[in-house]
């Protein structure tokens, strides 16, 4: 691995080529993978394995690519960009050392020597090469620092509030501050980290070689950064709160009831991979409450009132993991129905969420799937002679369609009918739909990932298709025909609320394998 000196020298050269990037955050991110390894900053919150910070052990894929795949949605954050730069420098310098300088045995399993800067060869093992390499790197870093104009870094409060990696690396506020102080001391003093008497050990890389390698490394990093800039992954892609809560709840029930049969009323979420994974863990998915014994899980979409009542009669314990947003709609429908309101529900007639909602209003309700059904819905309320109307929506309904339906109702509803409109589309859904639209308008290809029976995913695809001529809906990476996407194409990616992170990562991996 390169020393921090080299990391910061490379990062500084890369930074100068980037636009609109916060330098403090970028430089901090560049050393962040090493903070909690314990060999640079000794006084840290917790020592974290290299397998977590550097993806050591990834034989089939380079560590820096694995890092990008996992944190693709955060790459607009300078901390993540800096960390990616660090891992790329690690890969490049190690690759150079062991491909161009190390001498291997015939089976290429063991290092048996090293080519020196003066073309001589020295017999030694891999550990000796590593020590010599580190020594050379430090000398180059020392030289670079003494000949570069580095500015002191400022501690930025945004560091610890960054999502994802900070949490996973368990870096505390004090760790970040200590790191910045260490870097500033190093930058300010520019003191040598190599004893003068040891410079005779400078034998693998000449100063000219190191300068050439540094320039090539910067070019290597910038080329990859340029390519990934053409991939736009939605920040909201993947599990929403309600889905995550339901899945974690189901997994917790498995752990707590290892000796019991665990049933779930319907698919816990509309995603084949998630369902199959839970089945492997022991959950039995059923359609009727009569199939359950002792206990049953209520899925994220909720259940009708009559099913809940039937469970009570059968003395079946219900573990309720209905999405809180869905439960709120049930409460609204129930409250207004009791107060004499007819209910219009915008959504799919067959969707389990809506079946559950309508159970709270019984016959005085109408499910509107699209704007063409509004007139029929208005005729339905006229037949009841009811003078109060509530309009609500499925949590994952199209915001655009809801606005259109709202406008038609306002124009066509008899003046003597009291109208209450409650936009019950989940805020996360609204944000996800708007982000999908924005991304789709700015790319050549748009990929939507999720279950083809998922209402929210299908709506994302509709939005993507209306804003990008080459939009596709896939359930997993196997359906992605990568050969149809040109290397220079701008690619947008969005995933439904029930799409697992693994499915998203697999698609990204397939895209960047051609890089």
ChimeraX attribute file (.defattr): number of C-alpha atoms within 10 A of each C-alpha:
attribute: neighborCount
match mode: 1-to-1
recipient: residues
	/A:1	18
	/A:2	21
	/A:3	19
	/A:4	19
	/A:5	23
	/A:6	25
	/A:7	24
	/A:8	25
	/A:9	21
	/A:10	22
	/A:11	24
	/A:12	19
	/A:13	15
	/A:14	19
	/A:15	20
	/A:16	10
	/A:17	10
	/A:18	13
	/A:19	7
	/A:20	7
	/A:21	16
	/A:22	14
	/A:23	20
	/A:24	20
	/A:25	23
	/A:26	24
	/A:27	25
	/A:28	27
	/A:29	27
	/A:30	27
	/A:31	24
	/A:32	24
	/A:33	22
	/A:34	22
	/A:35	27
	/A:36	23
	/A:37	18
	/A:38	15
	/A:39	10
	/A:40	15
	/A:41	14
	/A:42	14
	/A:43	15
	/A:44	20
	/A:45	15
	/A:46	16
	/A:47	17
	/A:48	19
	/A:49	15
	/A:50	14
	/A:51	11
	/A:52	12
	/A:53	21
	/A:54	22
	/A:55	18
	/A:56	12
	/A:57	11
	/A:58	11
	/A:59	8
	/A:60	6
	/A:61	12
	/A:62	16
	/A:63	22
	/A:64	19
	/A:65	20
	/A:66	18
	/A:67	20
	/A:68	22
	/A:69	20
	/A:70	18
	/A:71	18
	/A:72	22
	/A:73	19
	/A:74	19
	/A:75	20
	/A:76	12
	/A:77	17
	/A:78	23
	/A:79	30
	/A:80	28
	/A:81	22
	/A:82	28
	/A:83	28
	/A:84	27
	/A:85	30
	/A:86	29
	/A:87	25
	/A:88	23
	/A:89	25
	/A:90	20
	/A:91	19
	/A:92	20
	/A:93	20
	/A:94	16
	/A:95	13
	/A:96	13
	/A:97	20
	/A:98	16
	/A:99	11
	/A:100	11
	/A:101	20
	/A:102	25
	/A:103	23
	/A:104	17
	/A:105	10
	/A:106	8
	/A:107	6
	/A:108	9
	/A:109	8
	/A:110	13
	/A:111	19
	/A:112	17
	/A:113	19
	/A:114	26
	/A:115	19
	/A:116	16
	/A:117	15
	/A:118	10
	/A:119	11
	/A:120	10
	/A:121	15
	/A:122	16
	/A:123	13
	/A:124	14
	/A:125	16
	/A:126	17
	/A:127	10
	/A:128	15
	/A:129	24
	/A:130	16
	/A:131	12
	/A:132	18
	/A:133	22
	/A:134	15
	/A:135	23
	/A:136	24
	/A:137	25
	/A:138	21
	/A:139	24
	/A:140	25
	/A:141	25
	/A:142	19
	/A:143	16
	/A:144	18
	/A:145	22
	/A:146	15
	/A:147	10
	/A:148	12
	/A:149	10
	/A:150	15
	/A:151	11
	/A:152	15
	/A:153	16
	/A:154	14
	/A:155	16
	/A:156	15
	/A:157	12
	/A:158	10
	/A:159	22
	/A:160	18
	/A:161	11
	/A:162	16
	/A:163	15
	/A:164	13
	/A:165	21
	/A:166	20
	/A:167	12
	/A:168	11
	/A:169	20
	/A:170	17
	/A:171	21
	/A:172	16
	/A:173	15
	/A:174	13
	/A:175	21
	/A:176	22
	/A:177	17
	/A:178	18
	/A:179	21
	/A:180	21
	/A:181	16
	/A:182	14
	/A:183	19
	/A:184	17
	/A:185	13
	/A:186	17
	/A:187	20
	/A:188	13
	/A:189	10
	/A:190	17
	/A:191	12
	/A:192	15
	/A:193	13
	/A:194	14
	/A:195	8
	/A:196	8
	/A:197	7
	/A:198	10
	/A:199	12
	/A:200	7
	/A:201	10
	/A:202	19
	/A:203	19
	/A:204	26
	/A:205	23
	/A:206	15
	/A:207	16
	/A:208	10
	/A:209	13
	/A:210	18
	/A:211	14
	/A:212	11
	/A:213	16
	/A:214	21
	/A:215	14
	/A:216	13
	/A:217	23
	/A:218	22
	/A:219	14
	/A:220	14
	/A:221	20
	/A:222	17
	/A:223	12
	/A:224	15
	/A:225	17
	/A:226	11
	/A:227	15
	/A:228	18
	/A:229	12
	/A:230	16
	/A:231	22
	/A:232	21
	/A:233	24
	/A:234	19
	/A:235	17
	/A:236	19
	/A:237	24
	/A:238	23
	/A:239	17
	/A:240	17
	/A:241	14
	/A:242	21
	/A:243	24
	/A:244	18
	/A:245	17
	/A:246	22
	/A:247	21
	/A:248	12
	/A:249	16
	/A:250	25
	/A:251	15
	/A:252	11
	/A:253	17
	/A:254	18
	/A:255	10
	/A:256	10
	/A:257	10
	/A:258	11
	/A:259	8
	/A:260	13
	/A:261	15
	/A:262	22
	/A:263	25
	/A:264	23
	/A:265	23
	/A:266	22
	/A:267	21
	/A:268	24
	/A:269	23
	/A:270	24
	/A:271	21
	/A:272	18
	/A:273	19
	/A:274	17
	/A:275	19
	/A:276	13
	/A:277	11
	/A:278	18
	/A:279	14
	/A:280	9
	/A:281	15
	/A:282	16
	/A:283	21
	/A:284	20
	/A:285	20
	/A:286	15
	/A:287	12
	/A:288	11
	/A:289	19
	/A:290	12
	/A:291	13
	/A:292	22
	/A:293	16
	/A:294	14
	/A:295	18
	/A:296	25
	/A:297	26
	/A:298	23
	/A:299	26
	/A:300	28
	/A:301	30
	/A:302	26
	/A:303	23
	/A:304	18
	/A:305	15
	/A:306	12
	/A:307	16
	/A:308	16
	/A:309	11
	/A:310	13
	/A:311	19
	/A:312	12
	/A:313	9
	/A:314	13
	/A:315	12
	/A:316	17
	/A:317	15
	/A:318	17
	/A:319	16
	/A:320	16
	/A:321	22
	/A:322	21
	/A:323	22
	/A:324	15
	/A:325	19
	/A:326	23
	/A:327	19
	/A:328	13
	/A:329	25
	/A:330	23
	/A:331	14
	/A:332	17
	/A:333	26
	/A:334	19
	/A:335	14
	/A:336	18
	/A:337	20
	/A:338	11
	/A:339	10
	/A:340	15
	/A:341	24
	/A:342	27
	/A:343	27
	/A:344	23
	/A:345	23
	/A:346	30
	/A:347	23
	/A:348	19
	/A:349	15
	/A:350	10
	/A:351	14
	/A:352	18
	/A:353	26
	/A:354	25
	/A:355	18
	/A:356	21
	/A:357	28
	/A:358	25
	/A:359	18
	/A:360	24
	/A:361	21
	/A:362	13
	/A:363	11
	/A:364	18
	/A:365	24
	/A:366	23
	/A:367	23
	/A:368	22
	/A:369	20
	/A:370	15
	/A:371	17
	/A:372	11
	/A:373	14
	/A:374	22
	/A:375	14
	/A:376	12
	/A:377	18
	/A:378	17
	/A:379	11
	/A:380	16
	/A:381	22
	/A:382	14
	/A:383	8
	/A:384	11
	/A:385	10
	/A:386	16
	/A:387	16
	/A:388	18
	/A:389	23
	/A:390	20
	/A:391	25
	/A:392	23
	/A:393	26
	/A:394	26
	/A:395	26
	/A:396	26
	/A:397	23
	/A:398	24
	/A:399	21
	/A:400	12
	/A:401	15
	/A:402	24
	/A:403	12
	/A:404	12
	/A:405	21
	/A:406	18
	/A:407	12
	/A:408	15
	/A:409	18
	/A:410	12
	/A:411	10
	/A:412	11
	/A:413	18
	/A:414	13
	/A:415	10
	/A:416	9
	/A:417	14
	/A:418	13
	/A:419	17
	/A:420	14
	/A:421	14
	/A:422	12
	/A:423	19
	/A:424	22
	/A:425	21
	/A:426	17
	/A:427	13
	/A:428	16
	/A:429	22
	/A:430	17
	/A:431	14
	/A:432	24
	/A:433	27
	/A:434	16
	/A:435	20
	/A:436	29
	/A:437	20
	/A:438	16
	/A:439	23
	/A:440	29
	/A:441	17
	/A:442	15
	/A:443	21
	/A:444	19
	/A:445	24
	/A:446	29
	/A:447	23
	/A:448	26
	/A:449	30
	/A:450	32
	/A:451	25
	/A:452	17
	/A:453	14
	/A:454	19
	/A:455	21
	/A:456	25
	/A:457	28
	/A:458	20
	/A:459	18
	/A:460	26
	/A:461	28
	/A:462	19
	/A:463	21
	/A:464	30
	/A:465	21
	/A:466	13
	/A:467	19
	/A:468	19
	/A:469	14
	/A:470	16
	/A:471	22
	/A:472	18
	/A:473	23
	/A:474	18
	/A:475	23
	/A:476	20
	/A:477	18
	/A:478	11
	/A:479	11
	/A:480	18
	/A:481	10
	/A:482	16
	/A:483	9
	/A:484	8
	/A:485	15
	/A:486	11
	/A:487	15
	/A:488	9
	/A:489	13
	/A:490	19
	/A:491	25
	/A:492	25
	/A:493	26
	/A:494	30
	/A:495	31
	/A:496	31
	/A:497	29
	/A:498	28
	/A:499	28
	/A:500	20
	/A:501	13
	/A:502	14
	/A:503	18
	/A:504	26
	/A:505	19
	/A:506	15
	/A:507	22
	/A:508	21
	/A:509	18
	/A:510	16
	/A:511	21
	/A:512	17
	/A:513	10
	/A:514	9
	/A:515	10
